[in-house]
Amino acid sequence: MNKKWEIYQTNEEKVEKLQEKYKLNRLLSTLLTNRGITEEAEITKFLNPKRSDFYDPFGMPDMEKAAERILKAIKDKEQIIIYGDYDVDGITSVTVLKSFLEERGIQVNVYIPNRLNEGYGLNKTAMEEIAKQGNKLMITVDCGITAVDEVEYAKTFGIETIITDHHEPAEELPKAIAVVDAKRKDNKYECRNLAGVGVVFKLIQALSIKLGLDPKEYLKYLDIVCVGTISDIVPLTDENRVIVKLGLKLVEQTKNLGLKEILQSCGYSKINSTTISFGVAPRINACGRMGHQEEALNLLLSKEENEVKELTQKINEYNKTRQEIEKNIYNEAVEQIEKEGLDTQNTIVVSGKGWHHGVIGIVSSKITELYFKPSILLCYDNELAKGSGRSIPGFDLHDALMKCQDTIEKFGGHSMAIGITIKKDNFDKFANELEQIAKDSKIDEIVPIINVDAKINLNEVSRETVESLKQLEPFGEGNKTPIFALKNLKVDSIRSLSEGKHIKMTLKDGNSVVNAIGFNLGYLADEYRIGDKIDVVGTLEINSFNGVDSLQINLKDVMKSI
């Protein structure tokens, strides 16, 4: 599939000023300029954030009310229940708040809904169970912002509620004691994009200030807050960057036994945002996906080495099972798509009996990535089909579903990801309506875009330059790993790897030579020959193999030079 390269038009004058004033190399100066970071205070905060860069937590809506009610609970030794979510953001949120409150001497219970049986967020059956336990104060984390009816139902049992969340609110807010969410319309807090665990971090910061505690009493949880923030794919800018930059330092020397054990089990040599995103997060999420959310929480709360070893082993097994189930569903879905010719349509809607609810969202992401088309995967459950969908940039899937509500029982989500329930008998009608909506929107004119940070020459690339780019870490949403374009390179060698799946190349420009690896680009081995002139886009990295470090381009796309 043809991809469009959009190369950022750099302001060279600003780059030169940055180089001269702050003694930075050209590449680093270019990237900072392109990210709009050109003032001294901005540069300092971005490259070297400090704890003093955290904002005043009381700037967040209802933070004062929430803190005062919790302080009363601490004073009166009330029993509190935390209502969380089953993903990494939810689990880390519960871990941080429960640990902090228990250190203040009060009993804390926890309720995390089962993903498979209850789904996301508050539900009335859970409110009944919470009431039976004698809880009178409930604090939600990473959920609750739209739970208007559930909060009212909780009141009938004498349960007061404090909402802490980071999702978009509806027009009506729950009538809770406090609703702490930086996405409220009346919000004036500087950072609107905190993860759920980030909001909890601000809550314990506020409580620490009120209690006159040493800042270390809330800062010591930054390792766990960092894990939740990275895992929830919020923009790693502003206060989130401060959390993650400082938090990763604590992760490296974490005293949390569970986090330490699961990090070791991942087998990564370095701890960075990638370690969390591709190592820790999938394992913890696997617990929720497979219906064992409590074990992920127990892992992060445990103080017993034997217990964390046992739990880590279990969690790794859940992850392996998740991977196997995911692989099977993916293969079945691809087979169905190609058998029915759905890959020639504008949208892909497929269904299967017995497909696991906990993983079809991941599979939908992979299907969308494979075909560059919006996809919805559904699992039949008696007369209903429930599932998840993912979209492509430029096509609002949530808006599309709004236009065919007559075929849908219920749905929710946002432009790029949705959850959906339809009647089995409406499957064909729904699929046809969605296809027509996509066609009318001219979705076939959308092409994948690769955003390129800068065009560079091969002779500009050195190990020192690449190492300097690490100052921009941690990379993630809102601060992507820089992608560079290099043009008119000569193919010096080329071969496929892993049975044609990947490609390995050596590229030259004059006397400059660099290795390049292209994952999932193995088909290019038949398109290019030694001596061809090509343009490439990719990331720059140091490849370590057999104790030898070498420069390498991680290819994202290749085309013939014009």
C-alpha positions in Angstrom: 0.0 0.0 0.0 1.3 3.4 -1.0 2.0 5.7 2.0 2.3 9.5 2.1 5.3 11.0 3.7 4.6 14.3 5.4 8.0 15.9 6.2 7.9 18.7 8.8 8.9 22.1 7.4 11.5 23.1 9.9 12.3 26.8 10.7 16.0 26.7 10.1 16.5 30.1 11.6 15.1 28.9 14.9 17.2 25.8 14.8 20.4 27.8 14.4 19.5 30.1 17.3 18.8 27.1 19.5 22.1 25.5 18.5 24.1 28.6 19.2 22.3 29.6 22.4 22.0 26.3 24.2 25.0 24.4 22.6 22.8 21.6 21.3 23.6 19.6 18.1 21.6 20.3 15.0 19.4 17.2 15.1 18.3 17.8 18.7 17.7 21.5 18.0 15.6 20.6 15.0 13.4 18.2 16.9 12.9 20.6 19.8 12.0 23.4 17.3 9.6 21.1 15.5 7.9 20.2 18.8 7.5 23.9 19.6 10.0 23.9 22.4 12.2 26.9 21.9 12.2 28.9 25.1 14.8 28.3 27.8 12.2 27.4 30.5 10.4 25.0 28.1 13.7 23.4 27.1 14.8 22.9 30.7 11.4 21.5 31.8 11.3 19.2 28.8 14.8 17.8 29.0 15.2 17.9 32.8 11.9 18.0 34.6 11.9 18.4 38.4 9.4 17.7 41.2 8.8 21.4 41.4 7.2 21.2 37.9 4.1 19.5 39.4 1.1 21.8 39.4 -1.0 22.7 42.4 -3.5 19.8 42.8 -6.1 22.2 44.2 -6.5 23.7 40.7 -8.5 20.6 39.7 -12.3 20.8 40.0 -13.6 19.6 43.4 -10.2 18.5 44.6 -10.7 20.6 47.8 -14.1 18.9 48.5 -12.6 15.4 47.8 -9.6 16.0 50.1 -11.8 17.4 53.0 -14.2 14.4 52.8 -11.3 11.9 52.8 -9.6 13.7 55.7 -12.8 13.3 57.7 -12.8 9.6 56.9 -9.1 9.4 58.0 -9.9 11.2 61.3 -13.0 9.1 62.0 -11.3 5.8 61.0 -14.1 5.2 58.4 -14.1 2.1 56.2 -13.6 3.2 52.6 -14.1 1.2 49.4 -12.2 2.0 46.2 -14.1 1.2 42.9 -11.6 0.7 40.1 -11.1 -0.7 36.6 -9.5 -3.9 35.4 -6.9 -2.4 33.1 -3.4 -1.2 34.0 -4.5 2.4 34.6 -7.3 1.1 37.0 -5.1 -1.4 38.8 -2.3 1.1 39.4 -4.8 3.7 40.5 -6.2 1.3 43.1 -2.7 0.3 44.2 -1.6 3.9 44.8 -4.7 5.1 46.6 -5.2 2.0 48.8 -1.5 2.0 49.8 -1.6 5.7 50.7 -4.8 5.5 52.7 -3.9 2.3 54.6 -0.7 4.1 55.7 -2.9 6.7 57.2 -4.4 4.0 59.4 -7.8 3.3 57.8 -9.4 0.1 56.4 -9.7 0.1 52.6 -11.8 -2.4 50.6 -11.6 -2.7 46.8 -14.2 -3.6 44.1 -13.0 -4.2 40.6 -15.7 -5.4 38.2 -15.1 -8.5 36.1 -14.6 -7.5 32.5 -16.3 -10.6 31.1 -19.4 -10.6 33.4 -19.9 -6.9 34.3 -18.0 -4.8 31.8 -16.5 -1.4 32.4 -17.6 1.1 35.1 -20.1 1.2 37.9 -23.1 -1.1 37.9 -26.1 -1.4 40.3 -25.4 -5.0 41.3 -22.0 -3.9 42.4 -23.6 -1.1 44.5 -25.7 -3.7 46.3 -22.7 -5.8 47.1 -20.7 -2.8 48.3 -23.6 -1.8 50.6 -23.7 -5.4 52.1 -20.1 -5.0 53.1 -21.0 -1.9 55.2 -19.1 0.7 53.1 -20.4 4.2 53.5 -17.7 6.1 51.4 -16.8 5.0 47.9 -14.0 6.5 45.8 -14.0 5.7 42.1 -10.7 5.6 40.2 -10.4 5.6 36.4 -14.2 5.4 36.1 -17.4 6.9 37.2 -17.7 10.2 35.3 -20.9 9.1 33.5 -22.3 7.0 36.3 -25.2 9.3 37.1 -27.8 6.6 37.8 -25.4 4.3 39.7 -24.3 7.1 42.1 -27.9 7.9 42.8 -28.6 4.2 43.4 -25.6 4.1 45.8 -27.2 6.9 47.8 -30.3 4.7 48.5 -27.9 2.5 50.6 -26.4 5.5 52.4 -23.2 5.4 50.3 -21.4 8.7 49.6 -19.3 8.8 46.4 -16.2 10.7 45.4 -15.5 10.4 41.6 -11.9 10.5 40.3 -11.7 10.0 36.6 -10.0 11.2 33.4 -12.6 10.3 30.8 -14.9 12.7 29.0 -18.0 13.7 31.0 -21.5 13.7 29.7 -23.7 16.8 29.9 -24.9 15.8 33.4 -22.3 15.1 36.1 -23.0 12.5 38.8 -24.3 14.1 42.0 -21.4 13.0 44.1 -19.6 14.7 47.0 -16.9 15.5 44.6 -16.2 14.9 40.9 -12.5 15.2 40.2 -11.8 15.2 36.5 -9.7 17.6 34.5 -11.9 17.1 31.5 -14.8 18.8 33.1 -16.1 21.8 31.2 -15.4 24.1 34.2 -11.8 22.8 34.5 -9.0 25.3 34.9 -6.3 22.8 35.7 -3.2 23.1 33.5 -2.9 19.5 32.4 -6.2 18.0 31.0 -4.7 14.8 29.8 -3.7 12.9 33.0 -4.3 9.2 33.1 -6.7 7.9 35.8 -3.7 7.1 38.0 -2.4 10.7 37.4 -5.6 12.0 38.9 -5.1 9.7 41.9 -1.6 11.0 42.2 -2.8 14.6 42.4 -5.4 13.4 45.0 -2.7 12.0 47.3 -0.6 15.0 46.7 -3.5 17.2 47.8 -4.0 15.0 50.9 -0.3 15.1 51.7 -0.4 18.9 51.6 -3.5 19.0 53.9 -1.9 16.6 56.3 1.4 18.4 56.3 3.3 15.3 55.2 6.8 15.2 53.6 6.5 15.3 49.8 8.2 11.9 49.7 4.9 10.4 51.0 3.3 10.9 47.7 6.4 11.0 45.4 7.4 7.5 46.4 4.5 6.1 44.4 5.7 7.7 41.1 7.0 4.3 39.9 3.5 2.8 40.0 2.0 6.1 38.6 4.5 6.0 35.8 3.5 2.5 34.8 -0.2 3.4 34.7 0.4 6.6 32.7 2.5 4.9 30.0 0.2 2.0 29.7 -2.9 4.2 29.2 -1.4 5.9 26.1 -2.0 9.4 27.3 0.1 12.2 25.7 3.6 12.1 27.4 3.8 15.9 27.5 3.3 18.5 30.2 2.7 17.0 33.6 2.5 13.5 32.2 6.1 13.9 31.0 7.2 15.0 34.5 5.5 11.9 36.0 7.1 9.5 33.5 10.5 11.0 33.4 10.9 11.0 37.2 8.9 7.8 37.6 11.1 5.8 35.3 14.1 6.6 37.6 12.1 5.1 40.5 11.0 2.1 38.4 14.7 1.2 37.9 15.1 0.9 41.6 11.6 0.1 42.6 10.8 -1.2 46.1 7.5 -2.6 44.9 8.1 -6.4 45.0 5.5 -7.2 42.4 6.6 -4.6 39.9 10.3 -5.7 40.4 9.4 -9.3 39.7 7.3 -8.8 36.7 10.0 -6.5 35.2 12.5 -9.2 35.6 10.2 -11.7 34.0 9.9 -9.5 30.9 13.6 -10.0 30.1 14.4 -6.5 28.9 18.0 -5.3 29.5 16.9 -1.6 29.8 14.0 -0.1 31.6 12.2 2.6 29.5 8.7 3.4 28.2 9.0 0.5 25.7 9.7 -1.9 28.6 6.4 -0.8 30.2 4.4 -0.6 27.0 5.3 -4.0 25.6 6.4 -5.9 28.7 4.5 -4.9 31.8 1.3 -3.5 30.4 0.2 -6.6 28.3 0.8 -8.9 31.3 -1.2 -6.9 33.8 -3.9 -6.3 31.2 -4.0 -10.0 30.5 -5.4 -10.5 34.0 -8.4 -8.3 33.3 -8.9 -9.7 29.8 -9.0 -13.3 31.2 -11.2 -12.4 34.2 -8.5 -12.5 36.9 -8.2 -8.8 37.6 -7.7 -9.3 41.4 -4.4 -11.1 40.8 -2.9 -8.1 39.0 -3.8 -6.0 42.0 -2.5 -8.5 44.5 0.8 -8.6 42.7 1.3 -4.8 43.1 0.1 -4.9 46.7 2.0 -8.0 48.0 4.8 -7.7 50.5 5.7 -11.4 50.3 8.4 -12.5 47.9 7.1 -16.0 47.5 3.6 -14.7 46.7 4.8 -12.3 44.0 6.8 -15.1 42.4 3.7 -17.3 42.3 1.5 -14.4 41.0 4.0 -13.4 38.3 4.1 -17.0 37.1 0.3 -17.1 36.9 0.2 -13.7 35.2 2.7 -14.7 32.6 0.6 -17.8 31.9 -2.5 -15.7 31.5 -0.6 -13.6 29.0 0.5 -16.6 27.1 -3.1 -17.9 27.0 -4.2 -14.4 25.9 -1.7 -14.4 23.1 -2.7 -17.9 21.9 -6.4 -17.0 21.9 -5.6 -13.7 20.1 -3.6 -15.6 17.5 -6.4 -18.1 16.8 -9.1 -15.4 16.5 -6.8 -13.3 14.2 -6.2 -16.3 11.9 -9.9 -17.1 11.8 -10.8 -13.5 11.1 -8.2 -13.1 8.3 -9.4 -16.4 6.7 -13.0 -15.2 6.8 -12.1 -11.8 5.4 -10.2 -13.2 2.5 -12.6 -16.0 1.8 -15.5 -13.5 1.6 -13.5 -10.8 -0.2 -14.1 -8.3 2.6 -10.6 -6.9 2.1 -11.9 -5.3 -1.1 -14.6 -3.3 0.8 -14.2 0.0 2.6 -15.0 -1.6 6.0 -14.6 -5.0 7.6 -17.2 -6.5 9.9 -16.7 -10.1 10.9 -18.1 -12.4 13.5 -17.3 -15.7 15.2 -18.9 -18.0 17.7 -16.9 -18.3 20.9 -14.5 -15.5 20.2 -13.2 -14.2 23.5 -14.6 -10.8 24.6 -11.5 -9.9 26.4 -9.2 -9.9 23.3 -11.3 -9.1 20.2 -10.4 -5.4 20.6 -6.7 -6.2 20.2 -7.5 -8.4 17.2 -9.6 -5.6 15.7 -6.5 -3.3 16.0 -4.4 -5.8 14.2 -7.0 -6.3 11.4 -7.2 -2.5 10.9 -3.4 -2.3 10.8 -3.2 -5.1 8.3 -5.8 -3.8 5.8 -5.8 -0.1 6.7 -9.6 -0.3 7.0 -12.0 0.3 9.9 -12.8 -3.1 11.4 -15.4 -4.5 13.8 -15.1 -7.9 15.3 -18.2 -9.5 16.9 -18.8 -12.5 19.1 -22.2 -14.2 19.0 -23.8 -14.8 22.4 -27.2 -16.3 21.9 -29.2 -13.8 19.9 -26.8 -10.9 20.5 -23.4 -10.2 19.0 -21.0 -8.1 21.1 -17.7 -6.8 20.0 -15.1 -4.0 19.5 -14.0 -1.9 16.6 -11.0 0.2 15.5 -10.7 2.9 12.9 -8.2 4.6 10.7 -7.2 8.3 10.9 -9.7 10.4 9.0 -12.7 8.2 9.6 -14.8 8.8 12.8 -16.1 5.3 13.6 -18.2 6.6 16.6 -19.9 9.2 14.3 -20.5 6.5 11.7 -22.3 4.3 14.3 -24.4 7.3 15.2 -25.7 7.3 11.6 -26.8 3.6 11.7 -28.2 3.4 15.3 -31.4 1.7 14.0 -29.4 -1.5 13.6 -27.5 -1.2 16.9 -28.6 -2.2 20.5 -25.9 -0.1 22.2 -22.5 1.3 21.6 -19.9 3.6 23.1 -16.3 4.8 22.6 -14.7 7.5 20.5 -13.6 8.2 16.9 -10.9 5.5 16.8 -12.3 2.8 19.1 -15.7 1.5 19.9 -17.6 -1.2 21.8 -20.8 -2.4 20.3 -23.8 -4.8 20.8 -26.2 -5.7 17.9 -28.9 -8.3 17.4 -27.7 -11.4 15.4 -30.5 -10.9 12.9 -29.3 -7.3 12.2 -25.7 -8.3 11.3 -26.0 -8.0 7.5 -28.1 -4.8 7.6 -25.6 -3.2 10.0 -22.5 -4.3 7.9 -24.2 -2.9 4.7 -25.1 0.4 6.3 -21.6 0.9 7.7 -20.1 0.1 4.4 -22.4 2.7 2.6 -21.5 5.4 5.2 -17.8 4.7 4.7 -18.3 4.9 0.9 -20.2 8.1 1.1 -17.5 9.6 3.2 -14.9 8.8 0.4 -12.9 6.7 2.8 -11.1 5.1 -0.2 -9.3 8.4 -0.7 -7.6 8.2 2.7 -4.0 7.1 2.5 -1.7 6.1 5.4 0.4 9.0 6.5 3.9 8.8 7.9 4.8 12.0 9.8 8.5 12.6 9.3 10.3 14.9 11.8 13.1 15.9 9.5 15.1 15.2 6.3 18.7 14.4 7.1 21.9 13.3 5.3 23.6 10.0 6.1 26.8 11.8 7.0 24.9 13.6 9.8 24.2 10.4 11.5 26.7 9.3 14.2 26.5 7.3 17.4 27.0 10.5 19.4 24.1 12.2 17.6 21.8 9.2 18.1 22.7 9.0 21.7 21.8 12.7 22.2 18.3 11.9 21.0 17.8 9.9 24.2 17.4 13.3 25.9 13.9 13.4 24.3 12.8 10.2 26.0 10.4 8.9 27.2 8.8 8.4 23.8 5.1 7.7 23.5 1.8 9.4 22.6 2.3 13.1 22.0 6.1 12.6 21.9 6.7 10.0 19.2 10.1 8.5 18.5 11.6 10.8 15.8 11.2 9.6 12.2 13.7 10.8 9.6 13.8 10.8 5.8 17.1 10.0 4.0 17.2 10.3 0.2 19.2 9.0 -2.7 20.8 6.1 -0.8 22.4 3.3 -2.7 21.4 -0.3 -1.9 24.7 -2.1 -1.1 23.2 -5.4 0.1 19.7 -6.7 0.6 18.2 -9.9 1.9 15.0 -11.2 3.6 14.8 -12.6 7.1 12.5 -14.9 9.1 11.2 -16.8 6.0 10.6 -13.6 4.1 8.8 -11.6 6.8 11.5 -9.0 7.4 14.2 -7.3 5.4 17.9 -6.5 6.1 19.8 -3.9 4.0 23.1 -2.0 3.8 22.8 1.5 2.5 25.5 3.9 1.2 25.8 7.5 0.5 29.4 8.3 -0.7 31.7 7.0 2.0 28.9 6.8 4.6 27.4 3.3 5.2 24.6 2.2 7.5 22.7 -1.0 8.2 18.9 -1.0 8.0 16.2 -3.4 9.2 12.6 -3.4 8.1 10.2 -5.4 10.2 7.2 -6.8 8.3 8.7 -5.3 5.1 10.1 -8.6 3.7 8.2 -8.2 0.5 10.6 -5.4 -0.5 13.4 -7.9 -1.0 11.8 -8.7 -4.4 11.3 -5.1 -5.4 14.8 -3.8 -5.0 18.3 -4.8 -6.2 21.9 -4.0 -5.3 22.8 -0.7 -6.9 19.2 0.8 -6.7 18.8 4.3 -5.5 16.1 4.6 -2.8 14.6 7.0 -0.3 13.8 5.7 3.2 12.0 6.8 6.3 12.7 5.3 9.7 14.0 5.7 13.2 17.7 5.8 14.2 18.9 3.4 16.8 22.0 1.7 18.3 21.8 -2.1 17.6 23.7 -4.2 20.2 24.6 -7.7 19.0 27.2 -10.0 20.4 28.7 -7.2 22.4 29.1 -5.0 19.4 27.1 -1.7 19.0 26.3 -0.4 15.5 24.2 2.3 14.0 21.0 1.1 12.4 17.9 2.5 10.6 14.6 0.9 11.6 12.7 1.3 8.4 9.1 2.4 8.2 8.8 2.7 4.5 10.9 2.7 1.3 10.5 4.1 -2.2 12.6 4.5 -5.3 14.5 7.8 -5.6 13.2 10.1 -8.3 
